[in-house]
Every structure is written in structure tokens, then in C-alpha cells.
Amino acid sequence: MKTVLITGAGGFIGRSLAAEFLKRGNIVYGVDVFPQGMVELGMNKNFTPILVDKQNFDALDAHDLHDLDIVYHLGWAGKLGGSDLNDYAIQDSNIQMTKKLLDKLVQIRPGNFVFCGSISHYKFMKDVPVEVNSDLYGLAKRYAADISMNILRRNNLLGNIVMLANTFGVGDQSSKAVNTLIRKFFKHEQLSLIDGDIPNDWVYIEDTVHGLIAAGEHGVPFKTYYIGHRRIATFRDNMTEMKCVLDSDLELPFGTYNDVTYADYSKVDLDALFEDTGFECNCDFRASLRKTAEWLKKQDEGGEL
């Protein structure tokens, strides 16, 4: 039995990760600013919710956390889209939050700390002669990840950075790409799509959760792991699969939307997590899209696909 602490436990990925650890018979402390997303988790006797202010982790002091095996830092303010991506105040507050969490963990001394970053670490602007991050979100994630590893090393603690792909699936109520596109298919709305040849990695929540557990339990100290497919599909491939799953006659007008950013997968070791832990994504992509579409249909209309 392991004891795990997860920040952002009320969010889509954090909640799913907590549920899987609980399913395996572990003890989980869920940390979040809002209680709503942790209500169902709280029905398990092995789950303890901890409400915090995002700039103050003193609430952790009320719990005996000195036997923590793994801490996953998923907590991050702001939406993954729109103006929040480049809101300096929001992203700076996230960096400060991470530093304050680390201050607490230096005292608690967990077995391992996993900073949950994003492929946005390496998302850059096109048509710029030097590498410039496409948004402050990716830059802040990258900076906070590096600060975390530095603090851990200087205090003789262990850690890993994981970079998450675009995770989708049952339970995600956001307006991220997969959900937005599925809903457009439902409504038969005209699509405006980026170039079909652009690398694009959509990962089902089950794979993301299992990858996080593999990295936290078996990762080599201080290595960075990408949690996604070892071979990246193109946007055309993924959209064609989605169209097939939804049995739609909607046209796929690739290249009609000009995306001025790109993710540089050449900077990512796609095989490291498999080589070190044996984990690789194995969820069937079509089945995952279908489950997600059926769930969204029920959420939006109370019907079946």
C-alpha cells in the first residue's frame, strides 16, 4: 500500500489519477482549492480531501504526511485556452504556488515528487528565427518544472518531470480540442482545421493515468518523461479516425485555419518511459473516441450516440 498526495485532485486528470490509486488499495490525499471535484472521491475511506489557498499550503500541517511515497503536482490555475494562456499574473501565481508547495515538501520529505508539465514546454512560434514559446503557460510550466528539480536536488529529494500530451476522455468537461471537435460533428458545423500533416497526439485518460503511475513508481530519478504515444500521428490521421467513429459526412478542410504555433517533438524522448518502466499507451484510439463521444452526447443532450 502506497500513500500518495495529488494537487489538483478535483480536476479531470487529478481526479482520475486519484481514483486509480484508490482502486489499487492505496491511501490518497487530494489537494485542491475547490471541493466540488473531490466529492465522489471522498466516498472512499482511503481518500482525504485537503482544501488550500493556492498561495498557502499551511492546511497540509494538519495531517501526518511524513510517510508520503509520491506527490503529484497537477494543480495549476487558469484555463487551458483563451486569454489565460498569456495572462502574466495567472502564470506567475502558478510558479509561486509551486515554489511554496516545494517549501512544504522539503519539510515533509516525500519519496518522490512528480511535476506534471505539458508538451507546451516545447510549443513554439512559427516563422520566428529563434525558439520563442508560443504562450506564457508553456513557459511557466517549463520554468516551474526546472525550479522544482533544482530545489529537490539541493535538498536531497527525488523527482521527475512528466510532459502530458493532449489528454481526453470520459469525465472531461472542458472545451479542449477533442471535445470541441466532437461537438462540432454532432451539430454538423463547418470545420476550420489546421494543416493535416502537423504532428498531433491525443491520449486517452486511462493511458495518461497509467503513465503517471509508472513514472511516479518506477521512473529514474530526475529524468523527464513524455506521457503519450511513442509514434506521433498526424492531425489528418486523428481527424479521419474521428470522422469514421462518428460516421459523419462532414468535410475535413485541412489548412483552412492558420495555426502560428507548433509543438517540437524532436526535443522529446518518446521512448524513455517505455524503456525505463515498460509503460506505453495501449488504449484503442477508436474505442476511446467512441466512449468519449457517447459520454459527451449524454452530457449535452441526455441521449445516445
C-alpha positions in Angstrom: 0.0 0.0 0.0 1.3 3.4 -1.0 0.5 6.9 0.3 0.1 9.5 -2.4 -0.7 13.2 -2.4 -2.1 14.8 -5.5 -2.5 18.5 -6.1 -5.3 19.5 -8.5 -7.2 16.4 -7.4 -10.5 18.0 -8.3 -9.6 18.4 -11.9 -10.1 15.9 -14.7 -6.6 14.3 -14.7 -6.0 14.6 -10.9 -9.4 13.1 -10.1 -8.8 10.2 -12.5 -5.4 9.6 -11.1 -6.7 9.6 -7.5 -9.5 7.2 -8.4 -7.0 4.7 -9.9 -4.7 4.8 -6.9 -7.7 4.2 -4.7 -8.9 1.4 -6.9 -5.5 -0.2 -6.3 -6.0 0.0 -2.5 -3.7 2.9 -1.8 -4.1 5.9 0.5 -4.7 9.2 -1.3 -4.6 12.8 -0.1 -6.3 15.1 -2.6 -5.3 18.8 -2.5 -7.4 21.4 -4.3 -8.8 25.0 -4.0 -12.3 23.8 -4.7 -14.1 20.8 -3.0 -16.6 20.0 -5.7 -14.4 17.9 -7.9 -13.4 15.7 -4.9 -16.9 14.8 -3.6 -17.1 11.4 -5.3 -13.5 10.5 -4.2 -14.5 11.4 -0.7 -16.8 8.4 -0.6 -13.7 6.1 -0.4 -12.4 5.7 3.2 -8.8 5.9 1.9 -9.3 9.4 0.5 -8.7 12.6 2.5 -9.5 15.9 0.9 -7.4 18.9 1.8 -8.6 22.4 0.8 -5.9 25.0 0.4 -5.4 28.6 -0.8 -3.3 28.4 -3.9 -0.7 30.5 -2.3 -0.8 28.9 1.1 -0.3 25.2 1.9 -0.5 25.5 5.6 -3.5 23.2 5.6 -1.1 20.4 5.0 0.2 20.9 8.5 -3.0 19.4 10.0 -2.1 16.0 8.5 0.6 13.5 9.2 2.2 13.3 5.7 5.7 12.1 6.6 5.1 8.7 5.0 4.3 10.0 1.6 5.6 7.8 -1.2 4.7 10.1 -4.1 3.5 13.6 -4.6 2.0 14.6 -8.0 1.7 18.3 -8.7 -1.1 18.8 -11.2 -2.6 21.9 -9.6 -2.5 24.9 -11.9 -4.7 27.9 -12.1 -6.3 29.2 -15.3 -8.0 27.7 -18.3 -6.0 25.8 -21.0 -7.1 28.2 -23.6 -8.1 31.8 -24.4 -6.5 34.7 -22.6 -5.4 32.7 -19.5 -2.6 31.2 -21.5 -0.8 34.5 -21.7 -2.1 36.1 -18.5 1.2 37.0 -16.7 -0.5 37.3 -13.3 -2.1 33.9 -13.5 1.0 32.1 -14.8 3.3 33.9 -12.3 1.0 32.9 -9.5 1.3 29.3 -10.6 5.1 29.5 -10.4 4.9 31.0 -6.9 2.4 28.3 -5.9 4.8 25.6 -7.0 7.7 27.1 -5.0 5.5 27.3 -1.9 4.5 23.7 -2.3 8.1 22.7 -2.6 8.9 24.6 0.6 6.4 22.4 2.4 7.6 19.2 0.8 11.2 19.9 1.8 9.9 19.6 5.4 7.7 16.6 4.7 10.3 14.8 2.6 8.2 12.5 0.3 9.8 9.6 -1.5 9.3 11.1 -5.0 7.9 14.3 -6.5 6.3 14.3 -10.0 5.9 17.7 -11.6 3.2 17.4 -14.2 4.1 19.5 -17.2 3.0 19.6 -20.8 4.1 19.3 -24.4 3.6 23.0 -24.3 7.1 23.2 -22.8 8.2 22.8 -26.4 5.4 24.7 -28.2 6.9 27.5 -30.3 6.0 30.3 -32.6 6.3 29.6 -36.3 8.2 31.9 -38.7 10.5 33.2 -35.9 14.3 32.7 -36.4 14.8 31.7 -32.7 12.8 29.4 -30.4 10.1 31.5 -28.7 7.5 29.8 -26.6 4.0 30.3 -28.1 2.4 31.2 -24.7 3.2 32.0 -21.1 1.5 28.8 -20.0 4.1 26.6 -21.6 7.0 28.9 -20.5 5.7 29.0 -16.9 5.3 25.2 -16.8 8.8 24.7 -18.0 10.3 27.2 -15.6 8.3 25.8 -12.6 9.5 22.3 -13.5 13.1 23.3 -13.6 12.8 25.2 -10.3 11.2 22.1 -8.7 14.1 19.8 -9.8 16.7 22.3 -8.6 15.0 22.6 -5.1 14.7 18.8 -4.8 18.3 18.2 -5.8 19.6 20.8 -3.3 17.6 19.2 -0.5 18.5 15.6 -1.3 15.0 14.7 -2.5 14.0 12.9 -5.7 11.8 14.0 -8.5 10.7 13.6 -12.1 9.1 15.9 -14.7 6.4 14.4 -16.9 5.1 16.1 -20.0 1.5 15.3 -20.8 0.0 15.2 -24.2 -3.5 16.5 -25.0 -5.5 14.2 -22.7 -9.1 13.5 -23.5 -11.8 11.2 -22.3 -14.9 10.4 -20.2 -15.2 13.0 -17.4 -13.5 15.9 -19.1 -16.0 18.8 -19.3 -13.5 21.3 -20.8 -13.6 22.8 -24.3 -10.2 21.3 -25.3 -9.7 20.2 -28.9 -11.2 16.7 -28.9 -14.4 17.8 -27.1 -14.9 20.9 -29.2 -14.4 18.9 -32.5 -16.7 16.1 -31.5 -19.4 18.6 -30.6 -19.0 20.3 -34.0 -19.5 16.9 -35.7 -22.7 16.5 -33.6 -24.0 19.8 -34.7 -22.8 19.3 -38.3 -20.9 22.6 -38.1 -18.5 23.6 -40.8 -14.9 22.9 -39.6 -11.9 25.1 -39.9 -8.8 22.9 -39.5 -5.0 23.3 -39.3 -2.7 21.6 -41.7 -3.3 17.9 -41.8 0.4 17.0 -41.7 1.1 18.6 -38.4 2.1 16.0 -35.7 -0.8 15.6 -33.2 -1.0 13.4 -30.1 -4.4 12.8 -28.4 -4.1 10.4 -25.4 -7.0 8.8 -23.6 -7.3 9.5 -19.9 -6.7 5.8 -18.9 -3.3 5.9 -20.7 -2.3 9.2 -19.1 -3.2 7.9 -15.6 -1.2 4.7 -16.1 1.7 6.6 -17.4 1.7 8.9 -14.4 1.7 6.0 -12.1 4.6 4.3 -14.0 6.7 7.4 -13.9 6.0 8.0 -10.2 6.6 4.5 -9.1 9.4 3.3 -11.4 10.9 6.4 -13.1 14.7 7.0 -13.0 15.3 10.0 -10.6 15.3 13.4 -12.3 14.5 12.1 -15.8 11.9 13.8 -17.8 9.2 11.6 -19.4 6.7 12.2 -22.1 3.4 10.5 -21.5 2.0 10.0 -24.9 2.3 7.7 -27.9 5.8 6.5 -29.0 4.9 7.2 -32.6 3.1 10.5 -33.1 0.2 10.5 -35.6 -0.7 13.4 -37.8 -3.7 15.7 -37.3 -5.1 14.3 -40.6 -4.9 10.7 -39.2 -6.6 11.6 -36.0 -9.4 13.6 -37.6 -10.0 10.9 -40.2 -10.4 8.4 -37.3 -12.8 10.8 -35.5 -14.9 11.2 -38.7 -15.1 7.5 -39.1 -16.1 6.8 -35.5 -18.8 9.4 -35.6 -20.0 8.2 -39.1 -20.1 11.7 -40.4 -20.1 13.1 -43.9 -18.7 16.4 -42.7 -15.8 17.6 -44.9 -12.3 17.9 -43.4 -10.9 21.1 -44.8 -7.3 20.9 -43.7 -5.3 24.0 -43.9 -8.2 26.4 -43.6 -7.1 27.6 -40.1 -3.6 29.1 -39.8 -2.0 28.0 -36.6 1.0 30.1 -35.9 2.4 27.7 -33.3 3.9 24.2 -33.4 5.0 21.5 -30.9 8.6 20.4 -31.5 8.5 16.7 -30.7 12.2 16.3 -31.7 13.0 17.7 -28.2 11.1 14.9 -26.5 12.4 11.3 -25.9 9.2 9.5 -26.9 10.6 6.1 -25.8 12.1 6.9 -22.4 9.1 6.0 -20.3 8.8 2.6 -22.1 12.5 1.9 -21.8 12.6 2.7 -18.1 9.3 1.4 -16.9 7.7 -0.8 -19.6 4.7 1.6 -20.0 3.3 2.6 -23.3 -0.1 3.8 -24.4 -2.3 0.9 -25.4 -5.9 2.2 -25.3 -7.6 1.6 -28.7 -7.9 5.1 -30.2 -11.3 4.5 -32.0 -12.8 2.9 -28.9 -11.6 5.8 -26.8 -13.1 8.4 -29.2 -16.4 6.5 -29.2 -16.6 6.3 -25.4 -15.8 10.0 -25.2 -18.4 10.9 -27.8 -21.1 8.8 -26.1 -20.4 10.5 -22.8 -20.4 14.0 -24.3 -23.7 13.2 -26.1 -25.3 12.2 -22.8 -23.9 15.3 -21.1 -25.2 17.7 -23.8 -28.5 16.1 -24.8 -29.2 13.2 -22.5 -29.2 10.9 -25.5 -27.2 8.1 -27.0 -24.7 8.3 -29.9 
